Amino acid sequence: MSLTTSYRPSFAGGLRQLAKKSPLAGLSIGGLTFGERSPSHLLGTPPELMLGDAATGQIIMAGSLVCGGQRLPLVSMSDLTKQAGEHWLQHLHGFSWLRHLRRTGSLQARRHARSLITGWIEANRQNDAIAKRPEVLGRRLESWLTHFGFLAIDAPNEFTELLLSELAKEARRLAKRAAKGKADADRIAALKGLIYCGIALPAGDNYLHLGLRHLETELARQIQADGGHFSRNPLIHFNVLQELVALRETFKAAHFDTPLWLAGAITRMAPMLRAFRHADGGLALFNGARAGKPTDIDAVLSKADVKGKALSSAPHSGFHRLSAGRTQIILDAGAPPSKDANKWAHAGTLAFEMSAGHDRIIVNCGMPEMAPPDWRQALRSTAAHSTIVVDDVNSSQINLDGGYLRSPGHVTSSRREIDSSTIIEASYNGYNKPFGLTHRRLIMLAPDGGEIQGEDNLIGTGGHRFSLRFHLHPNVQATVLQDKCSALLKPRRGKGWRFTSTDRSIALEESIYFDGNQPRRRTQQIVVFGPLASASEISKWRFSRI
């Protein structure tokens, strides 16, 4: 069921004019008035961009809701389990899981979905604190509108009337709150829900006008000139691009012209998303990101329809991508984001990840979708990243309530080519305040991708010891050789690699890995230890393909 209309208006010429308008009364925001009467129908439903998973749908039908790899019972909306944490409740009240029930394609799934929605409304769950958050409310309206056709087919009139009435009430609530929630990517989700209401609900022109006005402002603030989202989190970047592509597809289905500022944001963001991908199709793990599902990322990039390669250098977002042969390196060379941009960003400045073909070799530890506070603190730390650590102190001082108490004030990077080799040189002063140190990192990738040379330089006289850490993907087996300065790395597939520390001995230590697609996995890390005995301590290292 797609959203179609018999006219093709242009946003440049103002809002669309409906042939028949419902009486407008009541709610007024900024001079705009919004209707109170429940609609008798929708003008259409937005197209479904992200398909659900039938197996997950079967789990929901069996009485559990899946979130972050965990299952919690969901039998009755009037008696939500006390085990449910904030993240799980956000997922529940957002109703994005309806797509999984729809994917099963069964009458039983449709009836189960209707039963859960009816129970949710009758239990007054819309008044729960989390359910009232603008981003959760926006996602709920988006889901109800997108899957309205699935829900309403052969539905009793009582259910359809109940859902339409609730859609109207919730739309009015969202109009009051959409631009007042968190000033991060969640605000885009709230505004998207409001715009959907403006397109799908009769007399929704003012929802559309309000949503578009605020969304244009948010994209100008959140999307940087190189296309990166200001969170500096690859998964958040993907989610925002998915939201924008879905909006554009809905405009197309409604025969609306896409605003130029929306099309421009998509055009800038797609190459940046490609830059965040390893060859296995998943995302690099920076600033709280998970790898995501390659099929979902493929679908969004396909619909984005932006030609071109991955961005190699993103100076505004602070990332570099090196690629040669089958080897890829993704380096974080930017300043940590603000708390408003990414509350749970990491202390991983100058960390990198490396893959060869479809094998990830060097990684960061990642972050589970539902991380308890102690895990979140540990995984945000500098030691959970493939970079250097001084005296076990974080390069950015992490605030347990989100954001930082101290972060680098100066981060620089440059890129050059010498004899067809790509060289990235970056530095930052995150250790200046506690130790008077500056960290400089140089990485060079050979033209055939068969060798990576690196150099880490701590400049200054403070601190006692450093640990240079290279976290290994769980599928990589590592063996330290007799010289104690090198190790053989054997991925599950593909060719092996030899790591060499040119001037110091190395050790293997335990590590942990969360990519979001599998439960916690144990792994190892290569660690190079050394004293800070001079004013310019240098550690050189190399990866060579065998």
C-alpha positions in Angstrom: 0.0 0.0 0.0 1.8 3.1 -1.2 1.1 6.8 -0.6 -0.2 8.2 -3.8 -2.0 11.5 -4.6 -3.5 12.9 -7.8 -1.3 16.0 -7.8 2.3 16.9 -7.9 3.0 20.0 -5.9 6.4 21.5 -5.2 8.0 22.4 -1.9 9.5 25.4 -3.6 6.0 26.7 -4.1 4.9 26.1 -0.5 2.8 23.4 1.1 0.5 21.1 -0.8 -3.1 22.1 -0.9 -5.6 19.3 -0.2 -8.8 19.2 -2.2 -10.7 18.7 1.1 -9.5 19.9 4.4 -10.8 18.8 7.8 -11.7 21.7 10.1 -8.7 22.9 12.1 -9.1 23.8 15.7 -7.4 23.8 19.1 -3.6 23.3 19.2 -1.5 26.3 18.1 2.2 26.4 17.8 4.1 29.3 16.3 1.0 30.5 14.6 0.2 27.0 13.2 -3.1 25.3 14.1 -3.5 21.6 14.2 -6.8 19.6 13.9 -8.3 17.7 16.8 -10.9 15.5 14.9 -9.9 11.9 14.4 -9.5 11.1 10.7 -11.6 8.5 9.0 -8.8 7.3 6.8 -5.2 8.0 5.8 -4.1 9.6 2.5 -1.7 6.6 2.2 1.1 4.9 3.9 4.9 5.5 3.6 6.8 2.8 1.7 8.8 0.3 3.8 12.5 0.7 3.4 14.0 -1.6 6.0 12.4 -5.1 5.8 12.0 -7.1 8.9 13.2 -10.5 9.9 10.7 -13.3 9.8 12.5 -15.3 12.5 12.4 -12.4 14.9 8.7 -12.1 14.1 8.2 -15.6 15.2 9.9 -14.9 18.5 7.6 -11.9 19.1 4.6 -14.1 18.4 5.9 -16.6 20.9 5.8 -13.9 23.6 9.2 -12.3 23.7 10.7 -9.1 22.4 14.3 -9.1 21.1 16.5 -6.1 21.7 20.3 -6.0 21.8 20.5 -9.7 21.4 18.4 -10.3 24.5 14.9 -11.6 24.9 12.4 -10.4 27.4 8.9 -11.6 27.9 6.1 -9.5 26.3 2.8 -11.1 27.0 0.8 -8.2 28.2 1.2 -4.4 27.7 -0.4 -3.9 31.1 2.2 -5.8 33.0 5.6 -5.0 31.5 8.5 -7.0 33.0 10.5 -5.3 35.8 13.6 -6.6 34.0 13.0 -4.1 31.3 15.7 -1.3 31.2 15.5 2.0 29.5 16.9 0.9 26.2 14.4 -2.1 26.0 11.5 0.2 26.8 12.6 2.7 24.1 12.5 -0.2 21.6 9.1 -1.4 22.9 7.4 2.0 22.8 8.9 2.8 19.4 7.2 -0.2 17.7 9.9 -0.6 15.1 9.6 -4.3 15.8 6.3 -4.3 13.8 8.3 -4.8 10.7 9.3 -8.3 11.9 5.7 -9.3 12.4 4.9 -8.0 9.0 7.7 -10.0 7.5 6.2 -13.3 8.6 3.3 -12.5 6.3 0.8 -14.5 8.3 -2.7 -13.7 9.5 -1.6 -14.8 13.0 1.2 -12.2 13.0 -1.2 -9.5 11.9 -3.7 -10.4 14.7 -0.9 -10.5 17.2 0.3 -7.1 16.2 -3.2 -5.7 16.5 -3.6 -7.2 19.9 -0.3 -5.7 21.2 -1.2 -2.2 19.9 -4.7 -2.4 21.4 -3.3 -3.5 24.7 -0.7 -0.7 24.6 -3.4 2.0 24.0 -5.8 0.6 26.5 -3.0 0.4 29.1 -2.4 4.1 28.6 1.3 3.4 27.8 1.4 6.6 25.8 1.7 8.4 29.1 4.8 6.4 30.2 7.8 8.8 30.6 9.9 7.0 28.0 6.9 6.7 25.5 6.5 10.5 25.6 10.0 11.2 24.6 10.0 13.0 21.2 12.2 10.5 19.4 10.3 7.5 20.7 7.0 9.1 19.8 8.3 9.9 16.4 9.4 6.4 15.8 6.1 5.0 17.0 4.1 7.2 14.6 6.4 6.3 11.8 5.9 2.6 12.5 2.2 2.8 12.8 1.9 4.7 9.6 4.3 2.6 7.6 2.6 -0.6 8.7 -1.0 0.7 8.7 -1.9 -1.4 5.6 -0.6 -4.6 7.2 -2.5 -3.8 10.4 -5.8 -2.7 8.9 -6.4 -5.4 6.3 -9.4 -7.5 7.5 -9.3 -5.6 10.9 -12.5 -4.9 12.8 -13.8 -1.4 12.4 -13.2 -0.9 16.2 -9.5 -1.4 15.8 -9.1 0.8 12.8 -11.0 3.6 14.5 -9.0 3.2 17.6 -5.7 3.4 15.7 -6.7 6.4 13.6 -7.8 8.2 16.7 -4.6 7.4 18.5 -2.6 8.5 15.5 -4.3 11.9 15.6 -3.7 12.4 19.3 -0.1 11.3 19.1 0.5 13.6 16.1 -0.7 16.6 18.2 1.6 15.6 21.1 4.6 15.3 18.7 4.0 18.7 17.2 4.4 20.2 20.7 7.6 18.3 21.4 9.5 17.3 18.2 12.0 20.1 18.3 12.3 20.2 22.1 13.9 16.8 22.8 17.6 15.8 22.7 19.6 17.9 20.2 21.2 14.9 18.6 20.2 12.3 16.0 17.1 11.5 18.0 15.7 14.9 17.0 15.8 13.8 13.4 13.8 10.7 14.2 11.2 12.8 16.0 10.9 15.2 13.1 10.7 12.4 10.6 7.6 11.1 12.5 6.1 14.5 12.4 6.7 14.8 8.6 5.1 11.4 8.0 2.0 12.6 9.9 1.9 15.7 7.7 1.9 13.6 4.6 -0.3 10.7 5.6 -3.0 12.4 7.8 -5.8 14.5 6.3 -5.3 18.2 7.2 -1.7 17.4 8.0 -0.2 20.4 6.1 0.9 22.2 9.3 2.7 19.1 10.7 4.5 18.9 7.4 5.4 22.6 7.4 6.7 22.4 11.0 8.6 19.2 10.6 10.4 20.4 7.4 11.3 23.7 8.8 13.0 22.2 11.9 14.6 19.3 9.9 16.3 21.7 7.5 17.8 23.5 10.5 18.9 20.2 12.1 20.6 18.9 9.0 22.5 22.1 8.6 23.7 21.8 12.2 24.3 18.0 12.4 25.7 17.1 8.9 29.2 18.4 8.3 30.5 19.7 5.0 32.2 16.3 4.2 29.0 14.5 4.9 29.8 13.0 8.3 27.3 13.2 11.1 28.5 15.2 14.1 28.2 12.2 16.4 31.3 10.7 14.8 29.6 7.3 15.3 29.4 5.3 12.1 26.2 3.5 13.1 24.4 6.8 14.0 25.6 8.1 10.7 24.0 5.1 9.0 20.8 5.5 11.0 20.4 9.2 10.0 21.1 8.4 6.4 18.5 5.7 6.5 16.0 8.2 8.0 16.6 10.7 5.2 16.5 8.1 2.4 13.2 6.8 3.8 11.8 10.4 3.8 12.9 10.9 0.2 11.2 7.6 -0.8 8.0 8.8 0.9 8.1 12.1 -0.9 8.5 10.2 -4.2 5.6 7.9 -3.4 3.5 11.0 -2.6 4.6 12.7 -5.8 6.2 15.5 -3.9 9.4 17.2 -5.0 12.3 16.4 -2.6 13.7 19.5 -0.9 17.1 20.4 -2.3 18.6 20.5 1.2 17.4 17.0 1.9 18.8 15.6 -1.4 22.1 17.4 -0.7 22.4 15.8 2.7 21.9 12.4 1.2 24.4 13.1 -1.5 27.1 14.1 1.0 26.4 11.3 3.5 26.5 8.3 1.2 30.3 8.5 0.4 31.0 8.9 4.1 29.0 5.8 4.9 31.1 3.9 2.4 34.2 5.2 4.1 33.1 3.6 7.4 32.7 0.1 5.9 35.1 -2.8 5.9 35.1 -5.2 3.0 32.8 -7.6 5.0 30.1 -4.9 4.6 29.9 -3.9 8.2 30.9 -0.7 9.9 34.1 0.3 11.8 33.7 0.4 15.6 34.3 4.0 16.6 32.5 6.1 19.3 30.0 3.5 20.3 29.2 2.1 16.9 28.2 -1.5 16.2 29.0 -3.2 12.9 25.4 -3.2 11.7 23.9 -5.6 9.2 25.6 -5.5 5.7 22.3 -6.2 4.0 20.7 -3.2 5.6 23.6 -1.0 4.7 23.5 -2.2 1.1 19.8 -1.5 1.0 20.2 2.1 2.2 23.1 2.8 -0.2 21.2 1.3 -3.1 18.2 3.5 -2.4 20.4 6.6 -1.7 21.5 6.2 -5.4 24.7 8.2 -5.0 27.4 7.1 -7.3 31.1 7.2 -6.4 33.7 5.6 -4.2 34.2 5.8 -0.4 35.5 9.1 0.8 39.2 8.8 1.5 39.6 11.9 3.6 37.0 13.6 5.8 38.7 16.7 7.3 35.5 18.0 9.0 34.5 14.7 10.5 38.1 13.7 11.3 38.4 10.3 9.6 40.9 8.9 7.0 40.5 5.8 4.9 43.5 4.1 3.4 42.9 1.4 0.7 45.4 -0.5 -1.4 45.0 -4.0 -2.9 42.7 -5.9 -0.5 43.8 -3.9 2.6 41.8 -1.1 4.3 42.6 1.1 7.2 40.1 3.4 8.9 41.7 6.0 11.3 40.0 8.3 13.8 41.9 11.6 13.5 39.3 14.0 14.8 38.4 15.8 18.0 35.9 13.9 20.2 32.3 15.1 19.7 30.4 17.2 22.1 28.0 15.7 24.6 25.1 17.1 22.6 26.3 15.3 19.5 27.2 11.9 21.1 26.6 11.5 24.8 28.5 8.2 24.9 31.4 8.9 22.6 34.8 7.2 23.3 38.3 8.2 24.3 39.8 6.6 21.2 41.6 9.5 19.4 44.0 8.2 16.7 42.7 4.6 17.0 42.5 2.6 13.8 41.0 -0.5 12.4 42.5 -2.7 9.6 41.0 -5.4 7.4 42.3 -7.5 4.6 39.7 -8.8 2.2 36.7 -9.9 4.2 38.8 -10.5 7.3 39.0 -7.9 10.1 42.4 -8.0 11.6 42.9 -5.0 13.9 39.7 -3.7 15.6 38.4 -1.6 18.5 36.5 -3.4 21.2 33.1 -1.9 20.2 30.0 -1.5 22.4 27.0 -3.8 23.0 23.6 -2.3 22.3 22.5 -2.5 25.9 25.7 -1.9 27.9 25.5 -1.7 31.7 27.3 1.3 33.2 30.5 -0.6 34.2 30.9 -2.1 30.7 30.1 1.2 29.1 32.8 2.9 31.1 35.4 0.2 30.3 34.6 0.1 26.6 34.7 3.9 26.2 38.3 3.9 27.6 41.4 4.5 25.5 42.6 1.0 26.4 39.7 -0.5 24.5 41.0 1.0 21.3 43.9 0.3 19.0 46.0 3.2 20.0 48.6 4.3 22.7 47.8 4.7 26.4 49.9 6.6 28.9 50.0 5.3 32.5 46.6 3.7 32.1 45.0 7.2 31.8 42.3 8.0 29.2 43.3 10.4 26.4 39.9 12.1 27.1 38.6 12.1 30.7 35.3 10.3 30.5 32.3 11.6 32.4 30.3 8.6 33.8 27.1 10.6 33.1 28.1 11.1 29.4 30.5 13.4 27.6 33.9 14.3 28.8 35.5 16.2 31.7 38.6 16.7 29.6 39.3 16.2 25.9 41.9 17.2 23.3 41.8 20.8 22.3 44.0 20.3 19.3 43.8 17.4 16.8 45.6 17.7 13.4 46.1 15.3 10.4 47.6 15.4 7.0 47.7 13.0 4.0 50.2 12.6 1.3 51.5 10.1 -1.3 55.1 9.1 -1.7 56.1 6.6 -4.3 52.4 5.5 -4.6 52.4 4.7 -0.8 49.7 6.6 1.2 50.9 8.3 4.4 48.7 9.7 7.2 50.3 11.7 9.9 48.1 12.9 12.9 48.6 14.3 16.3 46.6 15.5 19.3 47.2 16.9 22.8 44.9 14.8 24.9 47.7 13.9 27.3 49.0 17.5 27.5 47.1 18.4 30.7 47.9 15.3 32.8 51.4 14.7 31.5 52.5 17.5 29.2 52.6 15.0 26.3 51.5 15.2 22.6 50.8 11.9 20.7 51.9 11.8 17.1 51.0 8.8 14.9 52.2 8.0 11.4 50.7 5.2 9.3 52.0 4.3 5.8 50.2 1.8 3.5 52.2 0.2 0.7 50.8 0.4 -2.9 49.9 -3.3 -3.0 48.4 -3.3 0.5 50.9 -5.9 1.6 52.7 -3.8 4.2 51.7 -1.3 6.8 54.4 0.8 8.6 53.6 2.7 11.7 55.2 5.1 14.2 53.9 6.4 17.5 55.7 9.3 19.1 55.1 10.7 22.5 56.6 14.2 22.7 57.2 15.7 26.2 58.7 14.7 29.5 55.8 13.6 31.6 54.4 10.2 32.4 56.1 6.9 33.3 55.1 4.2 30.9 53.1 3.7 27.7 51.2 0.7 26.3 50.6 0.5 22.6 47.6 -1.7 21.9 46.4 -3.5 18.8 43.2 -5.4 19.5 42.6 -8.4 17.3 39.4 -9.6 15.8 38.2 -12.9 17.4 38.7 -14.8 14.2 42.4 -14.0 14.2 44.8 -16.4 15.9 48.0 -14.9 17.2 51.3 -16.5 18.2 54.3 -14.6 19.6 57.5 -15.7 17.9 60.8 -16.6 19.7 62.3 -13.1 19.2 59.5 -11.7 21.4 59.3 -8.7 19.0 57.0 -10.2 16.4 53.8 -12.3 16.1 52.1 -14.3 13.4 48.5 -13.4 12.8 46.3 -16.0 11.1 42.7 -15.0 10.2 40.1 -17.7 9.6 40.2 -17.1 5.9 42.8 -15.4 3.7 46.5 -14.9 4.1 48.3 -14.4 7.3 50.2 -11.4 8.6 53.3 -10.8 10.6 53.4 -8.0 13.2 56.8 -6.7 14.2 57.8 -4.2 16.8 61.1 -2.9 15.6 62.6 -1.8 18.9 60.6 -3.4 21.8 59.3 -6.7 22.9 55.6 -7.5 22.7 53.0 -9.4 24.7 49.6 -11.0 24.1 46.8 -10.1 26.5 43.2 -10.9 26.7 40.7 -8.6 25.1 36.9 -8.5 24.3 34.9 -7.8 21.2 31.3 -6.5 20.7 30.2 -5.9 17.1 26.4 -6.0 17.9 25.8 -9.0 15.6 27.0 -11.6 18.1 27.2 -11.9 21.9 30.4 -10.9 23.7 33.4 -12.6 22.2 36.8 -13.2 23.8 39.8 -12.2 21.8 43.4 -11.1 22.2 45.4 -7.9 21.8 49.1 -7.3 21.0 50.6 -4.9 23.5 53.9 -3.1 23.2 55.1 -1.7 26.5 57.8 0.9 27.1 59.1 3.5 29.5 58.8 7.2 28.9 62.5 7.9 29.4 63.1 10.7 26.9 61.5 13.9 25.6 60.5 12.1 22.4 59.8 8.4 22.8 59.2 6.6 19.5 57.8 3.2 18.9 57.9 1.8 15.4 55.9 -1.2 14.2 55.0 -3.0 11.0 52.4 -5.4 9.6 53.6 -7.5 6.7 51.4 -9.9 4.6 52.8 -13.4 4.5 
